[in-house]
Amino acid sequence: MNSDELGVLLQDRLKRSRDLDWDLMATFVGVTPTTIQRWLSKVGGMPRGERLNKLWHFMAASGVDSPEMAYLSPFHRFYSELQAYGIVEIDKSKAASATSESDMLELLNLKNPQDVLRIIRGDQTPVNPNLGNPADLNDVDDLQELYGVQLSDARRKLQEAIKASPYMLTKATSSEPLTPTPSHASEEPTIATPVFDEVSRMPQAPVPIVNDVPNSSVLMLELARKLAEVTPLANYALSAECSEADRAFMRKLLGQDNLFALTNALHRLTSARTFKNGEN
């Protein structure tokens, strides 16, 4: 499967999956949550290469159905996970900090990183670097000896982080996309259960405390950061690319009272009088 085909699949699954921890996902992939949201905002907007592979494995580990992984041979799957979990770089000369003595170019006896990317997606049959013949795709004994313990440990740590995440109330994903098809465009969007039906149930960032008193400047910095993150999401929700059904789904999750309270708070924060008082 090439990167474009995989990108289309993952973009659709991200739109359907409402119980993923985007902060944890972003950390695993090596980007920000806002970047992931941008990937969803346009056709063909998904990443390529290493980040796409990391996203693929994170979603599979989080319980998102990924049937195409079953078609990867043990050899392809092992290399794919080594890259996704950051155990072996594709090309350590271009890595910010190498995590292993060898890289995949050396292990696979390849010169082009693109060939490695094809292998970790299952596109290309690797060649035995010692014999110059196609590798035995079921033989991963040497890889297990070299990296099996590290990979098992990395899988375990990710699963522990996923289970500990307050966002992971269920591993089920919606059977319907957020944007309804024309045949049922007037119906309410399918909502996976359980869902965040109240903002009060959403995970809250810890309040910074200094000498038993909340640190106001740190809180305001956190507020500014959160508002900066949510602005592109709000703009997307108001764009023609977002359907009214999707907006209705968001409003239902947030609740009318919470939406009104948020609108009122933002209005007061941005009013001319507030700014004038702040200048005094």
MOLIN-V973059 format. One line per field, one symbol per residue. ss: DSSP state (h for helix, s for strand, l for the rest). phi: phi as a letter, one per 40 degrees, with the letter a starting at -180 (. if undefined). burial: # if it has 24 or more other C-alpha atoms within 12 Angstrom, else .. A space follows every 50 residues. Layout:
ss = ???
phi = ???
burial = ???
This chain:
ss = llhhhhhhhhhhhhhhlllllhhhhhhhhlllhhhhhhhhllllllllhh hhhhhhhhhhhlllllhhhhhllhhhhhhhhhhhlllllllhhhllllll lllhhhhlllllhhhhhhhhllllllsllllllsllllllhhhhhhhhhh hhhhhhhhhhhhhhlllllllllllllllllhhhllllllllllllllhh hlllllllssllsslhhhhhhhhhhhhhhhhhhhhhhhlllllhhhhhhh hhhhlhhhhhhhhhhhhhhhlhhhhhhhhl
phi = .ccccccccccccccccbbcccccdccccgbbdcccccdccacgcccbgc cccccdccccccgcdbcccccccdcccccccdcccgcbccbccbccacba cbbcdcccfbbbdccccccccgcbccbcccbgbdcccbcbdcccccbdcc cccccccccccccccccccaccbccbcccccdcbccccccbcbcbccbcc ccdbccccbbfgbdccccccccccccccccdccccccccccccccccccc ccccgcccccccdccccccbcccccccccc
burial = ..#..#####################.###..#########....##### ################..#..####################......... ..###.###...#.#########.##..........#.....#...#... #..##..#..##..#.########.#####........####..##.... ................................#...#....##.###### ..##..........................
